[in-house]
Amino acid sequence: MKAQTTGAAPGGIAVIGIATRLPEAADLTTLRANLRAGRDSVRPVPPQRIAATGHDPEPDYPDMGYLDRIDLFDHKRFGLSRHEAEVTDPQHRLALHLTKEVLENAGYTPAALRDSRTAVVFSSPGNGYLPFVSEPGTLSLMGNMPFALPARVAHHFALTGPCYGVDTGCNGSLVAVHQACRELRDGEAEYAVVGGVSLRHVIAPAAAVADFPGIASPTARSRAFDAAADGAGAGEGGAVLLLTTLELALDEGAHVHAVIRGTATAHNGRHSATIATPSARAQADVINRAWDRAGLDLATAGYLEAHGSGTRLGDAVEVEGLALARRGRGGTLPIGSLKTNLGHLDHAAGIAGLVKAILSVRHAELYPSLHFRQAASEVDLTGADLDVVTSLRPWRSVGPRRAGVSSFSLGGVNAHCVVEEPPALPHPAQDGTVRLIGVSGRTEADLYAVCERLSLALRSGDFTLDDVARTLNTGREHHPFRLAVVAAPGTSRPNWRRR
């Protein structure tokens, strides 16, 4: 049944699924809680990470936005032998896990999208894992080539749309979002799996940071726009989105996290002194083109997720670029940077910033950007009419909630994305009909774990019984160990009764 919207603008790309694996945040709910709390997830390397990856425990390793484990992988779930899994880059393995999770988050089983025209576009990370593979061969070659990451995802999930990797540097995942949106708008695909992953296979000793003065922070913190900024702190993780056109999402009754209204990307050309020097003019141009493509005025933005790496030159040029883009538009624009919370995620940085902006427009919240005390002397926030968000606060702008997301690379490639709150939908009425709901697991222990997670989700969330039944019955794979539940809606939440 086609959903009816309230004041929804035509067009747009709907974000119908999100999966994340970020420092101290294994899922979207935890990420939002950490953002609300202003949590700094840059920390010393976890001991279990050192043990699991075979690093020498003696050297002094830098603080970073670490994942606890990067070695874990359920190879049987993805049809790989143990040997093939061992010679496959952990970044490829993480992409498989996140793709499975993003389909579940959207309420689609892999079988539902089998042989569909679904594009697969990933920011392709480097293959730093290959030197650790002792047995060269076809399996290790395909397990480590950057182009093989999206190809492996498309092959495993039987997706037949456009499939390719993007490497534009640290903003590759936002450029991948731009490309995925183009595939959808051009009719080349009905859905798109798009993402970025970045893992540090080898952790260099803390002293190696000195090899990159002004770029890598010796204090391991990204202090975006601050007077104490000394470079970017490092981080790792990944995020994957499932996209489709807004029209198809509403026709299928899919849950919409947010709507991407416009994207743009462009190179500096010769508007910068060197290939690695940012250009305010080029950044302003790409921002304005993204908002023009969205058919929207930049003045309607209520927040901007900045690139904000914490490099002195990069921050100053970014603020200058925003001043040029906003010339003649009144009002103060709140800005912030996720890098201050997690470190610079390299190939996952752009899409992680987009996820933060999606949470912001969806929940009407502005999250604190950390480590900001006083603007650097070369960063003219006042002249640009910008306000760095330093504490949790509600969304204050009127009209539809819209945010911009910027991501720039060291090679002079600029990208910007315009994201808007999801369209308002009428709350469906409960008719009192009972529903039979199935829950399953691959093992008995899995089944108990699924039931426990489901119980917690239903207690803390506001879900209709029809949505719960549809998601669990048709949006999940059914495994050998199963439980059937007869449920009836109560006055506020479903009254679950086991039979």
N, C-alpha and C positions, 0 to 999 in steps of 0.2 A: 504494500500500500504506500502510495507516495505521500511523504510528509509535507505538511503545509508550513511555510515559514512566515515569520512576522517581520516585515521590513527587510528581507534579505535581498541584497543587491545581486543582480545576475552575474554569471561568470565566477571566476575564482577557482583555485585549487584547494580542495579540502584535505586537511591532515586527519586521517581516520585511524591511524595507529602510531604509537610511539613506544620504542624500547630503548632503554639506556643501561649502560654499565659504566659508572663514573666513580671517582674517588669517594669512598665512604658513602656511596649511594648506589645500591644494586638495582634500584628501580625508581620509577618516576615519583612515587609517593614520598620516598625517603629524600630524593633530591629536593622536592618542594619544601619539605620540613627543614632541611639543612639551609636552604636559601632564606626561608623565613627567619631562622635563628641566626643568620649571619655567620654560619660555621666556616671556619678556615680548615679545609681538608688537605692542606699541604702539611706534611708531617715526615718524621724519620721513616726510613724504609722498614716495613714490618718484618720481624724476624722470620715469619713463615714464608715470606717472599724470598728471602735470602736462601733459606733451606730448600725451597721447592725448585728454585732455578739454578742451584749449584754455585752461587756466588761465594767468594771468599768472605767470611764474616769479619775479617780483621780490618780492611780499609775503612776510611771515613767516607761514607756515601752521603750525597746531598739530600736535604729535604726535598720532597716532591709530592705532587698529587698522585700517590701510588694506588694501584689496585692491589688488593691483598694477595690474589693468586692469578697467574696468567697461564698456568700449566694444566688446569683442569679442563677436561673435555669428554663429553659422553659420545664416544665414537660410534657405538652401536646405534644410537638414536639417528645418526646421520648416515648410516650405511657404509662407514669407513672401517677398514681393518685397523687393528691397533698399530701396525707398522705404518700404514699410510697416515694415520693421525699423528704419529710421532715425527714424521718428516714434513708435515704441513705446518706452515707459519701459524703461530698462535693468533695472529691478526685475522687470518682466514677463518680459523675456528670460531673466534669471537663473532665474526660477521654472520656465520651460520646460526649460532645461538640467538643473536639479536634479531635476525630475520624471522626465525620461528616465533620468538616472543612478540614481534610487531604484528604478525598475523593474528596471534591469539588476542592481543590487545585490541585489534580492530574487529574481532569476532568472526574471522575467516579461518577455516581449516586449510591446510595445504592442498587437500583434494579439491576444494572449491575453486582454487585458482589454477589448478593443473591445466597446462596447455593454453592458458589465457595470454592475451597480449599485455603482459605485465613487464614494464621496463625495469631493468636492474642497473643502477648507476651508483658507483661508490667512488669516493676519493681513494685513489690507489696508493697505499703506503709502501715504503721501501721494503726490500726483502732482506733485512738484517739477520734473519734467522738461518739462511742458507749455509753460512760458514760452520754452523753447529751440526749440520747433517753429514754423517760419516759415510753414507752409502748413496752416491750420486745415481740418478736414474730418472725415468719419466715421472714417477710418483713425486720425487723430491722437486723436480723441475716445476711441475704443475702445482705443487704445494707452496711454491715460493715466488713465482713470477707475479708482479703486481696486477697484470691484466687478468690473471686466473682467479683473483678473488671474486669479482662480480660474476665471472663465468661459472665458478663453482656454485655460487648461490643460485644462479639461473638453472643450472643442471640439476641440482638436488631437488629444487622445488618445481621443476618442470615448467619454467616460465619462458615464454617464447617471444617476448617483446624485445626492443633494443637493449643491448647489454654492453657496457663498456666502463672503463675506469677513467678517472679524471686526476691529473696531477698538475696543479697550479701552485703547489707549495702549501703553506699552512692554512690557506683558505679554500682548499680543494673541495671540502665537503659542502660549503655553501655554493660553490660553483656547480657541484653535482646537483644540488637542489634546483638551481637555475635550469640546468639541462633537463632534469626530470620533468619540471613544469612545462618546458617547451615540448617534450615528447607527448605529454598529455594534451596540450593545447593544439598541437599539430595533428592530433588524431592517430599518432603512431602507436599509442598505448592506451589501454583503459585504466590501468593502475600502474603505480611506480613504487618500487622498493628503492629507497635512496638513503645513503648513510656514509659514515666515516669512522674509521677505527685507527687507533695509534697506540702501540705498546712499545715499551723499552725492553728489548730482549737482553741487552747488556746495560748495566748501570755503571756509568763512569764514576770514578772517585770524585769527591767534592772539589779537589784541586783542579780538575779539568775545566771547571766553569771559567777559570781565569783566561782560557784560550779564546773566549768570545766577549771581550769587554764591551759594555754598552748594549749588548744583545741579551746575554744570559745574566741573570741576577745573582751576584755572589751571596745575597741573603735569601735566595730561593723564593722570593715573593714578588708577584706582579703588583706594583703599586701604581695603578693606572692614574695618570694625570697629577700625581702627588709630587711635592717638592723632594721627597726622599726616593723617588723612582730611580732604580739602578739597573733596569733590564727586566726580562721576562723570567719568571719562575717556570719550572717544567711540570708537566702533568701527563696523564695517559687515560685512556678510556675509549668509549665508543657510543654512538647513537644511530638508530635507524628509524626512518619514518615510512609509513605507507600512505601514498597520495592517490587521489583520484579527482575527477572534476567534481565541483560542488553539485552540479545537476545530478550526476550519477549517485553521489553519496546520499542525497536527499531521496532519490527514487528508491534506493535500496534500504533506506532507514538506518544507514550507518551512523555511528557516533562520530561527531565532528569535534575535534579538539580545538581547531582554529582554521582560518582560511588564509591562504597565501594569495595576496592580491596582485603583486607585481614583483619582478626580479630584474636585475641587470648586472652585467659584468663587462669590464673593459680594462685595457692595459694603459699604463702611464704614457706610452709612446716616448717622445723626447721632452716631456714636460718635467723631467727630473734629471738631476745632475749625473746620476749613475743608475745602473739597473736595480740597485738595492735601495735607492733613495725614494721615499714616498712623495707623492704629488698631491697637494691640496686641491689644485684645479681638477685633476682627474677624479679624485674621490668625490668632490662636489658634483661632478658631472654624472657619475654612476648613481649617486643617491637620487638626484633629480630625475634621471631617466627611469629608475625603478618606480618612483611615485607617479611619474607621468604615465607609465605603462599600466599602473593600477587605476588610472583615472581619478587620482586623489591628490589633494593638496598636502604637502609636507607639513603645513601648519596644523593639520588635524592629528598629527602624531602626538601621543601622550607619553611616549617613552622611546628611547633609542638605545639598543644594546650595541655598545661600541666595540671596535676591535680591541682597544685599550690594553695593549701588551705590557705597558710600563716602561717602554724605552723612551728616553727623553725626546729624541727627534720624532719618533713615531707619534707620540701623544700630542706634541705641539702641532704637527702637520694635520693630524686628524681633527683637532679642534678648529684649526684654520679652515679646513675643508668643510666642516659643518657650518661655520660662520658664512662661508661663500654660498653653500646650498640653501641656507635659511635667510639670506639677505632679503630684507623687505617684509619678512614674516615676523609678526610680534609674538610675544609670549615666551616664557622660559621653558626649555625642554629638559626633562630629567634624563640623565644618562647613567650608565654603569657598565661593568665588565665582569663576566663570569670568570675570567682568568684570575681575578683577585681571590676567588674562592677555591679554584681547582688547579691553578697553574695553566700554562699554555699547552693545549692538547694537540697541537700540530694538526695532523690530518683530520682530527675529530673536532677541532676548535670551532669552526664556523657553524656546524650543525648543532653543537652543544649550546652555543649562544642562541640559536634559533629556538631550541627547546625551552631555554629560560624565558625568551620573549613570549612563546606560546603559553607557558604557565602564567605569565604576567597578564596577558590580555584575557585569558580564560577565567582567571580567578580575581581579576581587578586588584592585583597587588603589585607594588614596586618593591623589589628586594634590595637589600643593602649591598653596595659595592665596598669591599673591604680595603683597609690600609690607606684610606684617604683622610688627610688632616688639613693640608693646605696646598693650593695649586702651585705647581712649579712656576718659576718666574717667566718661562717662555710659553706657558699654557694660559691663554687669555680666556678663561671661562666666562668672565663678566662680559667682555666684548662680544662673545659669541652667544650670550644669553643662554648658557647651559648650567645645569645644576646636577652635580654628582650625588646620587642617592646614597646616603650613609646609614639609613635606618629603615626598617620595614614601615611602609605606609600605604594607605589605600590609593587606588587610582583616582585622580582628581579631575582629569579632563572630561568635558561633556561630549555627548555623541558616541558613536561606536568606538570601542577601544581599539586603537591601532598603534603598532610599534614598528620601527625600522631596525634592521639588523645589518651591521657592517662587518666585513671580514676582508683583510688586505694581506697580500703575501710579500715576501722578501724579494720576489722577482718582479714586482710592480703590477700584479694582477689585482684588480679591485672588484668586489662583489657586494651587492646590497639586496635586501629582501624586505618586502612590506607584508606584515602579518596582521590579521584582524580577528577580533573575537568571533566565536562561532555564531551562526544565526540563531535567533530565538525560536524555539519550537514549543508548541502547546504541550502541557503536561498531560500524558494520556491518562484517561480515567480507568480505575480498577473496577471490573465488573463482577468481582467475587468468584470468578471461575477458578477452580483448583487446577493445578498443573502437575504433571509428572516430570520430574527433573532427574537426569542421569549424570552421575559423576564417576570418573574412572581413573585408573592409574596403571602403570606398566607392572608394578609389583604391589603387594599388599601394603608395604611401607609407603609407597608413592601415594596410594589411595588415601591413607590416613593423613598424609601431609597435605594433599589437595583439599580434603575436607576441613582441615584445621585452617588453612589459608582462606578458604571460602567462607568459613564461619566468621573470621575476623573481618573480612571485606564486607560482608553483609551487615555486620553490627555497626561498622563505621561509615558505611556509604548510604546514599539515598538512591536505591534502585527499585524499579518496578518489577513485579513478579514476571510479567510478560518478557521483559528484557533479559532477566536472569535465565528464564527457561529457554529463550531463543538462543542465547549465547552458549549455554552449557550443552544444549541438545544438538545444535547445528553448527556452532562456532568452535567446537573443540573436537579433537580426535578421540575416538573411543577405544580404550585399551582393555586387556583381558580382565583386570580386577575392577568390578563395577558395583555401584550402589545406586539404587533407585529411591527417590524421595517424592512423596506426595505433599505438595505445598499449597496453602491457601492464603490469599492476601488478608492481612488484618487491617486495623484502622490506620496504622502508620507504616509498618513493615510487614513482609510476609511472615506468617506463622508456620514455621517449618515443623513438619511431623514425619518422623521416619516410620516406614512400614516394612 
